[in-house]
Amino acid sequence: MRCPFCGNVDTQVKDSRPAEDHVSIRRRRFCPACGGRFTTYERVQLRDLVVVKSSGKREPFDRDKLERSIRIAMQKRPVEPERIEQMISGIVRRLESMGETDIASRVIGEIVMETLARIDTVAYVRFASVYKNFQAAGDFDKFVSELRPAAASEE
């Protein structure tokens, strides 16, 4: 693992333990060249996924991109960071266990929306506004009005 401070490629692992989510390994590392200490996380990857965009363009699945978009939707919401991490790991596991290496971006978006709807409706609407490409306030109004009957039946 390359040192993020000096670029040395020969770093040492000082401590390894399961991360809080219990699906990754947290490693504390030390760089003998500069004395820097840093942490890395190691996750199991079942298969290399490829995202197929609606335009037909293909690109490697990027867990960090998924995490960024979910964290933006969850910004300032009363959901613990551990819960968000569990949600992201669950989505990735679900994608990997589908049995396909090529996954349509539409499928990923639907899975994320389904998951967000169960956790936080505000984050769900935020994500939907980008995913469904809302252009005007009326788009929000229509989408939220479709949520209301579902919310009223749950009460």
Backbone hydrogen bonds in HBPLUS format (Angstrom, degrees):
<---DONOR---> <-ACCEPTOR-->    atom                        ^
c    i                          cat <-CA-CA->   ^        H-A-AA   ^      H-
h    n   atom  resd res      DA  || num        DHA   H-A  angle D-A-AA Bond
n    s   type  num  typ     dist DA aas  dist angle  dist       angle   num
A0003-CYS N   A0008-ASN O   2.76 MM   5  5.20 160.9  1.79 149.8 156.1     1
A0007-GLY N   A0003-CYS O   2.94 MM   4  4.75 137.8  2.13 124.3 134.9     2
A0012-GLN N   A0030-PHE O   2.82 MM  18  5.20 173.4  1.82 158.8 159.8     3
A0030-PHE N   A0012-GLN O   2.78 MM  18  5.20 151.7  1.85 149.5 159.0     4
A0014-LYS N   A0028-ARG O   2.77 MM  14  5.55 164.7  1.80 153.6 158.6     5
A0015-ASP N   A0028-ARG O   3.40 MM  13  5.11 153.7  2.47 135.2 134.9     6
A0028-ARG N   A0015-ASP O   2.82 MM  13  5.11 159.7  1.86 149.1 156.2     7
A0017-ARG N   A0026-ARG O   3.02 MM   9  5.43 150.6  2.10 148.2 157.4     8
A0026-ARG N   A0017-ARG O   2.75 MM   9  5.43 165.7  1.77 174.8 172.1     9
A0019-ALA N   A0024-SER O   2.87 MM   5  5.51 172.4  1.88 144.8 143.8    10
A0022-HIS N   A0019-ALA O   2.98 MM   3  5.33 158.3  2.03 114.4 121.5    11
A0025-ILE N   A0042-GLU O   2.81 MM  17  5.01 155.4  1.87 141.8 150.0    12
A0042-GLU N   A0025-ILE O   2.86 MM  17  5.01 152.9  1.93 140.0 149.1    13
A0027-ARG N   A0040-THR O   2.83 MM  13  5.23 170.5  1.84 158.5 159.5    14
A0040-THR N   A0027-ARG O   2.87 MM  13  5.23 157.6  1.92 148.9 156.5    15
A0029-ARG N   A0038-PHE O   2.74 MM   9  5.34 168.9  1.75 172.4 174.4    16
A0038-PHE N   A0029-ARG O   3.08 MM   9  5.34 154.2  2.15 132.9 140.0    17
A0031-CYS N   A0036-GLY O   2.86 MM   5  5.24 151.9  1.94 156.2 162.2    18
A0035-GLY N   A0031-CYS O   2.72 MM   4  5.10 140.1  1.87 146.8 157.6    19
A0061-PHE N   A0049-LEU O   2.94 MM  12  5.30 169.2  1.95 135.9 133.3    20
A0050-VAL N   A0101-THR O   2.69 MM  51  5.88 160.3  1.73 166.9 163.1    21
A0103-ILE N   A0050-VAL O   2.83 MM  53  6.15 166.0  1.85 170.1 174.3    22
A0051-VAL N   A0059-GLU O   2.75 MM   8  5.37 160.8  1.78 173.8 167.7    23
A0059-GLU N   A0051-VAL O   3.00 MM   8  5.37 153.3  2.08 145.8 154.3    24
A0052-VAL N   A0103-ILE O   2.86 MM  51  5.85 160.4  1.90 136.2 140.0    25
A0105-SER N   A0052-VAL O   2.94 MM  53  5.77 158.0  1.99 142.7 139.8    26
A0053-LYS N   A0057-LYS O   2.79 MM   4  5.25 164.7  1.81 171.8 169.2    27
A0056-GLY N   A0053-LYS O   2.89 MM   3  5.19 157.6  1.94 109.8 117.2    28
A0065-LYS N   A0062-ASP O   3.08 MM   3  5.33 124.4  2.40 102.4 115.8    29
A0066-LEU N   A0062-ASP O   3.21 MM   4  6.61 158.7  2.26 152.8 158.3    30
A0067-GLU N   A0063-ARG O   2.87 MM   4  6.13 161.7  1.90 151.7 157.2    31
A0068-ARG N   A0064-ASP O   2.85 MM   4  6.07 159.0  1.89 147.9 153.2    32
A0069-SER N   A0065-LYS O   3.10 MM   4  6.32 166.3  2.12 150.5 153.3    33
A0070-ILE N   A0066-LEU O   3.06 MM   4  6.29 157.1  2.12 151.3 157.7    34
A0071-ARG N   A0067-GLU O   2.85 MM   4  6.00 162.4  1.88 154.0 159.4    35
A0072-ILE N   A0068-ARG O   2.94 MM   4  6.12 150.7  2.02 148.7 156.3    36
A0073-ALA N   A0069-SER O   3.18 MM   4  6.38 159.5  2.23 139.7 144.8    37
A0074-MET N   A0070-ILE O   2.92 MM   4  6.13 143.1  2.06 145.2 156.2    38
A0075-GLN N   A0072-ILE O   3.28 MM   3  5.16 161.4  2.31 101.1 106.5    39
A0077-ARG N   A0074-MET O   3.02 MM   3  5.41 142.9  2.16 145.8 138.5    40
A0079-VAL N   A0077-ARG O   2.78 MM   2  5.61 141.5  1.93 103.5  93.4    41
A0083-ARG N   A0080-GLU O   2.98 MM   3  5.27 123.8  2.30 105.1 119.1    42
A0084-ILE N   A0080-GLU O   3.17 MM   4  6.59 151.0  2.25 150.2 158.6    43
A0085-GLU N   A0081-PRO O   2.96 MM   4  6.23 160.0  2.00 149.7 154.8    44
A0086-GLN N   A0082-GLU O   2.92 MM   4  6.16 155.2  1.98 146.0 152.8    45
A0087-MET N   A0083-ARG O   2.96 MM   4  6.14 152.4  2.04 141.4 149.1    46
A0088-ILE N   A0084-ILE O   2.94 MM   4  6.26 159.8  1.99 153.0 157.7    47
A0089-SER N   A0085-GLU O   2.94 MM   4  6.15 167.0  1.96 151.8 155.5    48
A0090-GLY N   A0086-GLN O   2.86 MM   4  6.02 153.1  1.93 145.4 153.3    49
A0091-ILE N   A0087-MET O   2.96 MM   4  6.24 153.6  2.03 149.0 155.7    50
A0092-VAL N   A0088-ILE O   2.98 MM   4  6.27 164.6  2.01 154.8 158.6    51
A0093-ARG N   A0089-SER O   2.89 MM   4  6.10 163.3  1.92 150.0 154.9    52
A0094-ARG N   A0090-GLY O   2.93 MM   4  6.07 155.7  1.99 143.5 150.6    53
A0095-LEU N   A0091-ILE O   2.93 MM   4  6.22 155.8  1.99 150.1 156.4    54
A0096-GLU N   A0092-VAL O   2.89 MM   4  6.13 162.6  1.92 154.6 159.3    55
A0097-SER N   A0093-ARG O   2.89 MM   4  6.01 143.7  2.03 145.3 155.0    56
A0098-MET N   A0095-LEU O   3.30 MM   3  5.40 163.0  2.33 104.1 108.9    57
A0107-VAL N   A0104-ALA O   2.97 MM   3  5.34 126.8  2.26 106.4 119.1    58
A0108-ILE N   A0104-ALA O   3.30 MM   4  6.77 157.0  2.36 151.1 156.8    59
A0109-GLY N   A0105-SER O   2.94 MM   4  6.19 164.6  1.96 152.7 156.7    60
A0110-GLU N   A0106-ARG O   2.96 MM   4  6.17 155.2  2.02 146.5 153.0    61
A0111-ILE N   A0107-VAL O   2.99 MM   4  6.21 157.9  2.04 150.4 156.0    62
A0112-VAL N   A0108-ILE O   2.95 MM   4  6.19 162.7  1.98 154.9 159.6    63
A0113-MET N   A0109-GLY O   2.91 MM   4  6.10 163.2  1.94 148.3 153.3    64
A0114-GLU N   A0110-GLU O   2.90 MM   4  6.03 160.1  1.94 146.7 152.4    65
A0115-THR N   A0111-ILE O   2.99 MM   4  6.16 156.3  2.05 146.7 153.0    66
A0116-LEU N   A0112-VAL O   2.84 MM   4  6.06 167.2  1.86 157.9 161.5    67
A0117-ALA N   A0113-MET O   2.91 MM   4  5.98 154.5  1.97 148.4 155.0    68
A0118-ARG N   A0115-THR O   3.19 MM   3  5.45 132.5  2.43 101.5 113.1    69
A0119-ILE N   A0116-LEU O   3.02 MM   3  5.07 130.4  2.28  97.8 111.6    70
A0120-ASP N   A0116-LEU O   2.83 MM   4  5.74 164.8  1.85 160.4 164.2    71
A0124-TYR N   A0120-ASP O   2.98 MM   4  6.19 149.4  2.08 145.7 155.4    72
A0125-VAL N   A0121-THR O   2.95 MM   4  6.19 156.8  2.00 147.0 151.0    73
A0126-ARG N   A0122-VAL O   2.93 MM   4  6.20 159.7  1.98 150.4 156.6    74
A0127-PHE N   A0123-ALA O   2.89 MM   4  6.06 168.9  1.90 152.1 154.6    75
A0128-ALA N   A0124-TYR O   2.91 MM   4  6.05 160.5  1.95 146.3 152.6    76
A0129-SER N   A0125-VAL O   2.92 MM   4  6.07 145.2  2.05 144.7 153.0    77
A0130-VAL N   A0127-PHE O   3.14 MM   3  5.50 133.5  2.36 105.2 116.4    78
A0131-TYR N   A0127-PHE O   2.85 MM   4  6.04 177.1  1.85 161.0 162.0    79
A0132-LYS N   A0128-ALA O   2.74 MM   4  5.46 165.0  1.76 144.1 149.0    80
A0134-PHE N   A0129-SER O   2.96 MM   5  5.11 160.2  2.00 141.4 148.0    81
A0133-ASN N   A0130-VAL O   3.13 MM   3  4.85 150.3  2.22  95.3 104.2    82
A0139-ASP N   A0136-ALA O   2.97 MM   3  5.47 139.1  2.14 109.6 120.2    83
A0140-PHE N   A0137-ALA O   3.08 MM   3  5.24 119.3  2.46  99.5 113.6    84
A0141-ASP N   A0137-ALA O   3.00 MM   4  6.33 164.1  2.02 153.3 157.7    85
A0142-LYS N   A0138-GLY O   2.89 MM   4  6.05 164.0  1.92 149.9 153.3    86
A0143-PHE N   A0139-ASP O   3.06 MM   4  6.18 164.0  2.08 144.1 148.8    87
A0144-VAL N   A0140-PHE O   2.83 MM   4  6.02 168.8  1.84 162.4 165.1    88
A0145-SER N   A0141-ASP O   2.89 MM   4  5.99 153.5  1.96 145.8 153.6    89
A0146-GLU N   A0142-LYS O   3.11 MM   4  6.36 140.1  2.28 141.7 151.4    90
A0146-GLU N   A0143-PHE O   3.21 MM   3  5.25 128.4  2.49  94.2 107.2    91
A0147-LEU N   A0144-VAL O   2.97 MM   3  4.96 129.9  2.22  95.0 109.3    92
A0148-ARG N   A0144-VAL O   3.10 MM   4  6.43 143.2  2.24 148.3 157.8    93
A0150-ALA N   A0147-LEU O   3.08 MM   3  5.40 117.1  2.49 107.1 122.2    94
A0151-ALA N   A0147-LEU O   2.96 MM   4  6.23 154.8  2.02 155.0 163.3    95
A0152-ALA N   A0148-ARG O   2.84 MM   4  6.03 158.1  1.89 159.6 165.8    96
A0153-SER N   A0149-PRO O   3.09 MM   4  6.24 150.1  2.18 143.3 149.8    97
A0154-GLU N   A0151-ALA O   3.25 MM   3  5.24 136.1  2.45  95.1 106.9    98
